[in-house]
């Protein structure tokens, strides 16, 4: 049973983080702004503790669910920073629900033990990949906010004093650009230094194919934005498609290996 791989400390930290996330997620309408913000901060700290324990605890583990958990934590970190610059940003309950789901998923599927004999450069390569996931995750959240703002404008609804549409669009593409740079670096590192990182040369498996397809999709989006002024729904659809391909590249491949086939990578 996969649950048996989680330590008691991981259980306690993860359950505490999930409960803390559930407070602003379920009670967003009843909580005051300060109470919801404090609850989300406590959840974010506990979530960080879960991640630290998972990587540096008794038996360090990594897999598709911890990768999603780290991505959610990074997206929440971006949100916390942006709230200082844009106090009108409205996404607290959605991100709290995302954080709770990610923590529980990582508790159920803690991943495979990390190999002690792995390359010293492997953590850097994994960090590049996770940072890339986090940036594209932030881009997807901003694209969703942008779509919501567009709908409010079309329906002449009160947008709850959210961030202006053009500002959301600019932020979205900044995250896409930063994520694309890290994705390029991650792919180049895997291609050029595969022997050092994983003990084998680059090979065209499902992860490599989906990663390259996502890279081509994001490159198309950025070129289309720069040359043809892509924006709005069309740009958001391409962003969602690229993000789905990137999700399939690592998370999807590891899910099949760990859950369906019951093997390590």
DRENMIVEX-413960 format. One record per residue (C-alpha): residue in one letter; z, x, y. Coordinates in steps of 0.001 Angstrom, whole numbers, plus 500000, padded with zeros to 6 digits. Layout:
// DRENMIVEX-413960
+------+--------+--------+--------+
: resn :     up :   east :  north :
+------+--------+--------+--------+
:    A :      Z :      X :      Y :
...
+------+--------+--------+--------+
***
This chain:
// DRENMIVEX-413960
+------+--------+--------+--------+
: resn :     up :   east :  north :
+------+--------+--------+--------+
:    X : 500000 : 500000 : 500000 :
:    X : 498990 : 501447 : 503355 :
:    X : 502163 : 500235 : 505077 :
:    X : 504280 : 502456 : 502850 :
:    X : 502857 : 505545 : 504588 :
:    X : 504616 : 504690 : 507869 :
:    X : 508020 : 506265 : 508429 :
:    X : 511068 : 504200 : 509524 :
:    X : 510943 : 505854 : 512948 :
:    X : 507294 : 504837 : 513335 :
:    X : 508188 : 501283 : 512354 :
:    X : 511003 : 501036 : 514902 :
:    X : 509008 : 502562 : 517759 :
:    X : 505891 : 500518 : 517001 :
:    X : 507756 : 497212 : 516699 :
:    X : 509634 : 497915 : 519941 :
:    X : 506357 : 498729 : 521711 :
:    X : 504643 : 495608 : 520327 :
:    X : 507517 : 493382 : 521466 :
:    X : 507519 : 495011 : 524892 :
:    X : 503767 : 494434 : 525194 :
:    X : 504172 : 490824 : 524059 :
:    X : 506447 : 490023 : 527010 :
:    X : 503804 : 490397 : 529780 :
:    X : 501016 : 489246 : 527429 :
:    X : 502629 : 485932 : 526434 :
:    X : 504697 : 485292 : 529547 :
:    X : 502275 : 486389 : 532273 :
:    X : 502422 : 483006 : 534010 :
:    X : 506235 : 482772 : 533948 :
:    X : 507158 : 486352 : 534788 :
:    X : 507284 : 487655 : 538310 :
:    X : 504997 : 490531 : 539260 :
:    X : 507839 : 493071 : 539253 :
:    X : 509226 : 491931 : 535867 :
:    X : 505788 : 491975 : 534235 :
:    X : 505064 : 495409 : 535678 :
:    X : 508382 : 496791 : 534407 :
:    X : 507847 : 495297 : 530939 :
:    X : 504382 : 496835 : 530753 :
:    X : 505797 : 500196 : 531839 :
:    X : 508436 : 500097 : 529091 :
:    X : 505760 : 499162 : 526538 :
:    X : 503521 : 501990 : 527754 :
:    X : 506336 : 504547 : 527349 :
:    X : 507218 : 503275 : 523862 :
:    X : 503547 : 503286 : 522911 :
:    X : 503318 : 506915 : 524013 :
:    X : 506353 : 507726 : 521872 :
:    X : 504643 : 506099 : 518871 :
:    X : 501573 : 508292 : 519388 :
:    X : 503628 : 511462 : 519779 :
:    X : 505598 : 510720 : 516615 :
:    X : 502412 : 509967 : 514697 :
:    X : 500896 : 513351 : 515599 :
:    X : 503983 : 515568 : 515638 :
:    X : 506440 : 513735 : 513397 :
:    X : 507410 : 514440 : 509819 :
:    X : 503898 : 513833 : 508462 :
:    X : 501205 : 513983 : 511179 :
:    X : 498500 : 511389 : 510536 :
:    X : 495242 : 510335 : 512099 :
:    X : 492612 : 507709 : 511380 :
:    X : 490665 : 504790 : 512787 :
:    X : 493725 : 502750 : 513837 :
:    X : 495570 : 505644 : 515560 :
:    X : 492289 : 506416 : 517362 :
:    X : 492154 : 502818 : 518643 :
:    X : 495835 : 503005 : 519574 :
:    X : 495261 : 506174 : 521609 :
:    X : 492238 : 504574 : 523273 :
:    X : 494290 : 501533 : 524282 :
:    X : 497065 : 503784 : 525639 :
:    X : 494545 : 505761 : 527715 :
:    X : 493017 : 502551 : 529102 :
:    X : 496506 : 501398 : 530096 :
:    X : 497116 : 504770 : 531741 :
:    X : 493943 : 504346 : 533781 :
:    X : 495094 : 500842 : 534729 :
:    X : 498497 : 502145 : 535865 :
:    X : 496856 : 504748 : 538109 :
:    X : 494331 : 502271 : 539493 :
:    X : 497054 : 499759 : 540314 :
:    X : 498409 : 502285 : 542800 :
:    X : 495014 : 502411 : 544515 :
:    X : 494019 : 498767 : 544020 :
:    X : 497162 : 496585 : 543849 :
:    X : 494966 : 493489 : 543560 :
:    X : 493678 : 494561 : 540124 :
:    X : 494210 : 491613 : 537740 :
:    X : 494132 : 492622 : 534069 :
:    X : 497786 : 492985 : 533054 :
:    X : 498033 : 490303 : 530363 :
:    X : 494726 : 491278 : 528727 :
:    X : 495706 : 494943 : 528513 :
:    X : 499191 : 494056 : 527256 :
:    X : 497641 : 491997 : 524448 :
:    X : 495258 : 494881 : 523692 :
:    X : 498173 : 497327 : 523555 :
:    X : 500214 : 495106 : 521236 :
:    X : 497285 : 494633 : 518848 :
:    X : 496520 : 498378 : 518812 :
:    X : 500145 : 499321 : 518081 :
:    X : 500444 : 496840 : 515201 :
:    X : 497086 : 497909 : 513754 :
:    X : 498142 : 501568 : 513779 :
:    X : 501414 : 500611 : 512111 :
:    X : 499576 : 498844 : 509283 :
:    X : 496929 : 501593 : 508954 :
:    X : 498595 : 504902 : 509954 :
:    X : 495672 : 507003 : 508746 :
:    X : 495426 : 510079 : 506557 :
:    X : 497676 : 513182 : 506766 :
:    X : 496191 : 515921 : 508925 :
:    X : 495254 : 519062 : 507029 :
:    X : 497544 : 521994 : 507782 :
:    X : 494683 : 524437 : 507192 :
:    X : 492413 : 522745 : 509736 :
:    X : 490882 : 524796 : 512543 :
:    X : 493040 : 525421 : 515607 :
:    X : 490114 : 524058 : 517663 :
:    X : 490071 : 520730 : 515813 :
:    X : 492755 : 519097 : 518024 :
:    X : 490664 : 519943 : 521097 :
:    X : 487592 : 518336 : 519551 :
:    X : 489604 : 515237 : 518603 :
:    X : 491074 : 515125 : 522130 :
:    X : 487566 : 515216 : 523613 :
:    X : 486504 : 512345 : 521380 :
:    X : 489559 : 510222 : 522149 :
:    X : 489253 : 510887 : 525895 :
:    X : 485617 : 509792 : 525621 :
:    X : 486740 : 506580 : 523870 :
:    X : 489340 : 506001 : 526588 :
:    X : 486846 : 506379 : 529437 :
:    X : 484315 : 504060 : 527851 :
:    X : 487153 : 501643 : 527051 :
:    X : 488080 : 501642 : 530745 :
:    X : 484407 : 501082 : 531611 :
:    X : 484271 : 498061 : 529285 :
:    X : 487412 : 496574 : 530868 :
:    X : 485923 : 497041 : 534349 :
:    X : 482629 : 495522 : 533186 :
:    X : 484566 : 492489 : 531946 :
:    X : 486357 : 492234 : 535303 :
:    X : 482996 : 492546 : 537046 :
:    X : 481541 : 489727 : 534936 :
:    X : 484565 : 487567 : 535701 :
:    X : 484238 : 488262 : 539428 :
:    X : 480541 : 487336 : 539326 :
:    X : 481387 : 484056 : 537603 :
:    X : 483999 : 483238 : 540252 :
:    X : 481462 : 483900 : 542978 :
:    X : 478783 : 481713 : 541346 :
:    X : 481234 : 478866 : 540799 :
:    X : 482788 : 479254 : 544270 :
:    X : 486214 : 479750 : 542709 :
:    X : 489135 : 481666 : 544145 :
:    X : 488897 : 485177 : 542634 :
:    X : 492676 : 485614 : 543053 :
:    X : 492125 : 488379 : 545601 :
:    X : 490728 : 490689 : 542941 :
:    X : 488843 : 493919 : 543547 :
:    X : 485518 : 493384 : 545381 :
:    X : 482532 : 493131 : 543078 :
:    X : 480752 : 496210 : 544429 :
:    X : 483914 : 498273 : 544031 :
:    X : 484239 : 497147 : 540401 :
:    X : 480617 : 498043 : 539769 :
:    X : 481052 : 501489 : 541297 :
:    X : 484197 : 502147 : 539246 :
:    X : 482494 : 500965 : 536065 :
:    X : 479657 : 503448 : 536402 :
:    X : 482013 : 506265 : 537334 :
:    X : 483827 : 505734 : 534043 :
:    X : 480502 : 505535 : 532192 :
:    X : 479366 : 508816 : 533760 :
:    X : 482626 : 510606 : 532943 :
:    X : 482599 : 509218 : 529391 :
:    X : 478976 : 510284 : 528922 :
:    X : 479828 : 513862 : 529954 :
:    X : 482687 : 514004 : 527430 :
:    X : 480555 : 512380 : 524726 :
:    X : 477874 : 515024 : 525301 :
:    X : 480474 : 517799 : 525063 :
:    X : 481933 : 516281 : 521876 :
:    X : 478539 : 516005 : 520181 :
:    X : 477522 : 519532 : 521204 :
:    X : 480800 : 520946 : 519901 :
:    X : 480364 : 519162 : 516570 :
:    X : 476755 : 520311 : 516295 :
:    X : 477271 : 523944 : 517299 :
:    X : 480713 : 524594 : 515819 :
:    X : 480857 : 522215 : 512838 :
:    X : 481566 : 525086 : 510432 :
:    X : 484554 : 526247 : 512468 :
:    X : 485935 : 522765 : 513145 :
:    X : 485434 : 521041 : 509804 :
:    X : 484451 : 523793 : 507400 :
:    X : 480897 : 522451 : 507084 :
:    X : 477753 : 522359 : 509190 :
:    X : 476579 : 519300 : 511119 :
:    X : 475180 : 516650 : 508813 :
:    X : 473356 : 513400 : 509445 :
:    X : 475909 : 510899 : 508183 :
:    X : 476732 : 507450 : 509560 :
:    X : 479081 : 508885 : 512186 :
:    X : 476445 : 511286 : 513501 :
:    X : 473725 : 508626 : 513618 :
:    X : 475859 : 506040 : 515442 :
:    X : 477164 : 508719 : 517843 :
:    X : 473633 : 509805 : 518730 :
:    X : 472492 : 506187 : 519138 :
:    X : 475415 : 505528 : 521492 :
:    X : 474562 : 508684 : 523466 :
:    X : 470947 : 507523 : 523834 :
:    X : 472114 : 504060 : 524908 :
:    X : 474438 : 505410 : 527592 :
:    X : 471768 : 507872 : 528749 :
:    X : 469336 : 504953 : 529085 :
:    X : 471928 : 503015 : 531081 :
:    X : 472562 : 505879 : 533501 :
:    X : 468850 : 506609 : 533954 :
:    X : 468124 : 502917 : 534444 :
:    X : 470889 : 502721 : 537017 :
:    X : 469656 : 505799 : 538909 :
:    X : 465897 : 505136 : 538740 :
:    X : 465596 : 501353 : 538586 :
:    X : 468859 : 500123 : 540068 :
:    X : 470130 : 498367 : 536935 :
:    X : 473199 : 496288 : 537656 :
:    X : 474923 : 493038 : 536807 :
:    X : 474507 : 491355 : 533428 :
:    X : 471697 : 493602 : 532201 :
:    X : 473703 : 496772 : 532797 :
:    X : 476825 : 495238 : 531251 :
:    X : 474927 : 494268 : 528088 :
:    X : 473665 : 497856 : 527660 :
:    X : 477202 : 499155 : 528238 :
:    X : 478595 : 496781 : 525598 :
:    X : 475856 : 497808 : 523141 :
:    X : 476549 : 501525 : 523642 :
:    X : 480294 : 500999 : 523314 :
:    X : 479821 : 499030 : 520079 :
:    X : 477706 : 501846 : 518632 :
:    X : 480309 : 504414 : 519666 :
:    X : 483038 : 502300 : 518078 :
:    X : 481079 : 502191 : 514825 :
:    X : 480546 : 505961 : 514927 :
:    X : 484137 : 507048 : 514309 :
:    X : 486322 : 503960 : 513993 :
:    X : 483823 : 502080 : 511863 :
:    X : 483151 : 505054 : 509586 :
:    X : 486834 : 505827 : 509137 :
:    X : 487634 : 502151 : 508492 :
:    X : 485136 : 502089 : 505622 :
:    X : 486519 : 505344 : 504201 :
:    X : 490223 : 504548 : 504563 :
:    X : 490361 : 500808 : 503910 :
:    X : 487314 : 499785 : 501903 :
:    X : 486742 : 502950 : 499848 :
:    X : 490330 : 504254 : 499965 :
:    X : 489241 : 507847 : 500564 :
:    X : 490030 : 510494 : 503166 :
:    X : 487323 : 511812 : 505488 :
+------+--------+--------+--------+
***
